[in-house]
Amino acid sequence: MRLLSADGQVDRRVPAEMGCWELKGTYKNVAGTTTLIGLLRASGDSDNTYTATMDVSGADVRIRVTGATNNNVTWHVTARVWPVGS
């Protein structure tokens, strides 16, 4: 089992369009099949346009971010993985 923690922010250089978020997910991989066991999400967004989530695709855990259409933004993400248990 693993714990994945990710902190991120989005900045469009416009004060009305900024956001930040924190994701913490626990997942396991058994025989090549990855399962997300639990996800905690905290976010702060100036206009509810920018979102972040964690999901599973095959054997991979993904952090996915989305924003407003036709806007150039700067995304920054820091992620860490810790083993949980033995």
Sequence and secondary structure as in RCSB ss.txt:
>XXXX:A:sequence
MRLLSADGQVDRRVPAEMGCWELKGTYKNVAGTTTLIGLLRASGDSDNTYTATMDVSGADVRIRVTGATNNNVTW
HVTARVWPVGS
>XXXX:A:secstr
 EEEEEEEEEE S TTSEEEEEEEEEEEEETTEEEEEEEEEEEEESSS  EEEEEEETTEEEEEEE  TT   EE
EEEEEEEE   
